[in-house]
Each structure stands twice: as C-alpha cells, then as structure tokens.
Amino acid sequence: MEYLVTMTTRVPDGTPPEEVDAVRAREAAHTRELAAQGRVLRLWRPPLGPGEWRTIGLFTADDPDDLERTLAGMPLRIWRTDEPAPLGVHPNDPGPGAVPPSAIGTEFLVTLVVRVPDGTPPATVEDTYAREAARARELAVAGQLVRLWRLPGEGRSLGLFRAADDARLAEILRALPLADWLTVETVPLTRHPSDPGATLIPG
C-alpha cells in the first residue's frame, strides 16, 4: 500500500551545526537504502516559510504499523513529526513508472474533491466519469498526469501532475470533464536532494 507522509523537522535550539550535518548525512544514506528496498518512492519539498523544514514523501508499506517502523528508523525522526495519509487505488491511475520521468516542468500535488450536484441524471454522471477516465489517459500519455490515488473521504482524490507552471496546471484542471463539480487545492513541489526519482530525471 502507498502512503503520503508529511514530515516536519524541528531541530532543538542550541544543537551544534556539526551534529545537524551528521544526522542529515545519515538520513540521506538511510533514504538510499529505503529506496533500494522500494519503501520510499519519491521525496519533495513543498513551499517553505522562513525557518521551516518540511518534506513530503511517497512511501510503501504493508500497513500503518509497517509504515511506522520505517519512519521510526529514519535518523531525522529524533527531531521530526510525521503525518501519514493512506492512498487508495484509483481506477484512472496511470500506475507507478507508467509516465516517464522528465526534467521539464514542475510537479504539483493536487487534491480534488468531487461534489455531484443534486438532481444530476445518472446517465450524465456516468458519461462525465467516462470522459474523465479517457482524459486521464490522455494526460498520462502527455506526461502531465503522473499518478492518481483515492484519499479517505467521499469523492476525494490526490493527483501528481506535471506542468510548465501554475497557469498551465490551471488550464489542465479547468479542462477536466469533472471540472464543474470539482474543488481543487494545489501544492507546487520542488525536488528533494534525496528523491529516488531524481536519479532517473536528467538535469
């Protein structure tokens, strides 16, 4: 099973810089081991404020307890709090590795919440979802939809998109067949130095 984990690190005041550097070096080495085991798939930096130290990670684990064992064994856990979210299988997900890595564009995590208006004919709902599935396949072929998961809660999904910039992403989302029924929240991502995917992306 896959999990999205938001990891927030707070180094205690007065910690010697050399200790911070040593822990970060051990964290990077341990992350390489987890990537080789297939337990950490991706790492990103979300937008950060002054003094913030956060990472978003895509992990695999058998269950929440197995995930916790993985997270607890990471060196930075001594200063870090983790917020995991389970990711369910989405029928429109291109699948791991289906969309080739690229150095072009920015990656975005997009939370999509569908609310079908009351009274919408079932045939309209069925047709709209069918067109949405077809559009997801087109976006995957174009390298713009990398992954898609179900989130806990009715009608909630999480997409990993790739676009040239915020404006282009907005165009992609507005053109989705489900757009009129969607509310979206986007988080632009930058590459983490320990991202396993970075070794596959030129540049």
Buried (B, 14 or more C-beta within 10 A) or exposed (E): BBBBBBBEBEBEEEEEEEEBEEBBEEBEEBBBEBBEEEBBBBBBBBEEEEEEBBBBBBBBBEEEEBBEEBBEEBBBBEBBEBEBEBBBEBEBBBEBEEBEBBEEBBBBBBBBBBEBEEEEEEEEEEEBBEEBEEBBEEBBEEBBBBBBBBBEEEBBBBBBBBBEEEEBBEEBBEEBBBBEBBEBEBEBBEBBEBBBBBEEEEE
